Amino acid sequence: KIQENSEGLLRYDTPDIIKKDKFAWLRDDEFARQALAGINPVNIERLQAFPPVSKLDPAVYGPPESAITEEHIIGHLDGMSVQEAVEGSRLYMLDYHDIFLP
């Protein structure tokens, strides 16, 4: 009886981006858009130095140095060097770094 009466209550409209392209959520640019427009955009921080260094305890999680290199991101900096992007406050990172580092 509950199921009959609640039909349609937990359904949401399909987001416009998915109506246009059902695989849009798989692309990096859409992930970035959702992260910036999402419910918790305070997880974004400006990089003070590159490569990023983990804040996790090295005794538990190992070396704090990141595996992210300049070669990974240089093609996305519109002709800037990584150092120019850091100095110009143009390089940001979601705080997922420490989640994936271990």
Buried (B, 14 or more C-beta within 10 A) or exposed (E): EEEEEEEEEEEEEEEEBEEEEEEBEEEEEBBEEBBEEEEEEEEBEEBEEBBBBBEBEEEEEEEBEBEBEEEEBEEEBEEBEBEEBBEEEEBEBBEEBBEEBE
